[in-house]
Amino acid sequence: MFSRMKMLALLALSLLTLGCESQPPSPALHAAYNAYHRGNYAESYGNAKAVADASIEHGDAAYLAGLSAYQLKQSGDAERYLQQAAGASNVKTSGDAHAMLGRIYAEQGRHERAV
């Protein structure tokens, strides 16, 4: 199972690329990252989801919404937002989203999709 420390490491790496997306970080996305770091995944999910839903171009928000939904064991929402993030123009965000999707598919036994 993905440990919390590994998830936080992935999130920290993604934070480094936050400024690379085409849109500047919003206060709601900043609040979502802070909530995630505090372990408040429900608050993080709500804030990141709002940003991701407002703009299909905001891959960082979709990625964080997917990670937060995963932590909340909402696999359908996690998959949906991670798929959105996988299409991000930022290759780091896209790659991280693909890796997390692979992890989810493997945990679900959907190994043909985990590649």
C-alpha positions in Angstrom: 0.0 0.0 0.0 1.2 3.5 -0.7 2.3 5.0 2.6 1.3 8.5 3.6 5.0 9.5 3.5 5.3 8.4 -0.2 2.1 10.3 -1.0 3.4 13.4 0.7 6.7 13.1 -1.3 4.8 12.9 -4.5 2.8 15.9 -3.6 5.9 17.8 -2.6 7.4 17.1 -6.0 4.2 18.3 -7.6 4.3 21.5 -5.6 7.6 22.3 -7.3 5.9 22.3 -10.7 2.9 24.4 -9.5 4.2 27.5 -11.2 4.7 25.7 -14.5 1.0 25.4 -15.3 -0.6 28.0 -17.6 -2.6 29.4 -14.7 -1.3 30.9 -11.5 -2.1 29.1 -8.2 -5.5 30.2 -6.8 -6.1 30.8 -3.1 -8.4 27.8 -3.1 -5.6 25.6 -4.6 -3.2 26.9 -2.0 -5.7 26.1 0.7 -6.1 22.6 -0.8 -2.4 22.0 -0.6 -2.3 23.2 3.0 -5.2 21.0 4.0 -3.6 18.0 2.3 -0.4 18.5 4.3 -2.4 18.7 7.5 -4.1 15.4 6.6 -7.5 17.0 6.1 -8.2 15.2 2.8 -11.9 16.2 2.8 -11.1 19.9 2.9 -8.3 19.4 0.4 -10.6 17.5 -2.0 -13.3 20.2 -1.8 -10.9 23.0 -2.6 -9.0 21.2 -5.3 -12.2 19.9 -6.9 -13.6 23.4 -7.1 -10.5 24.7 -8.9 -10.3 21.6 -11.2 -14.0 21.8 -12.1 -13.7 25.6 -12.9 -10.9 25.0 -15.4 -10.1 21.9 -17.4 -6.6 23.4 -18.0 -5.7 23.3 -14.3 -3.9 20.0 -14.1 -2.4 20.7 -10.6 -5.8 21.1 -9.1 -7.1 17.9 -10.8 -4.0 16.0 -9.6 -4.5 17.2 -6.0 -8.3 16.5 -6.2 -7.4 12.9 -7.4 -4.9 12.4 -4.6 -7.3 13.7 -2.0 -10.1 11.5 -3.3 -7.8 8.5 -3.2 -7.0 9.2 0.5 -10.7 9.4 1.1 -11.1 6.0 -0.6 -13.3 7.6 -3.3 -11.7 5.6 -6.1 -14.2 6.7 -8.8 -13.5 10.4 -8.2 -9.8 9.8 -7.8 -9.7 8.1 -11.1 -11.7 10.8 -12.8 -9.6 13.7 -11.6 -6.3 11.8 -12.1 -7.4 11.2 -15.7 -8.0 14.9 -16.1 -4.6 15.6 -14.6 -3.0 13.0 -16.9 -3.9 15.3 -19.8 -2.2 18.3 -18.3 0.3 20.3 -20.4 2.8 20.1 -17.6 4.6 16.8 -18.2 5.5 16.4 -14.5 1.9 16.7 -13.4 0.8 14.4 -16.3 3.4 11.8 -15.4 2.6 11.8 -11.7 -1.1 11.4 -12.6 -0.4 8.5 -14.9 1.7 6.9 -12.2 -1.0 7.3 -9.6 -3.6 5.9 -12.0 -1.4 2.9 -12.5 -1.2 2.4 -8.7 -5.0 2.6 -8.4 -5.6 0.1 -11.3 -3.1 -2.3 -9.8 -4.8 -2.1 -6.4 -8.1 -2.8 -8.1 -6.6 -5.8 -10.0 -7.1 -4.0 -13.3 -3.6 -4.8 -14.3 -4.2 -4.4 -18.1 -4.9 -0.7 -17.4 -2.0 -0.3 -14.9 0.6 -0.2 -17.6 
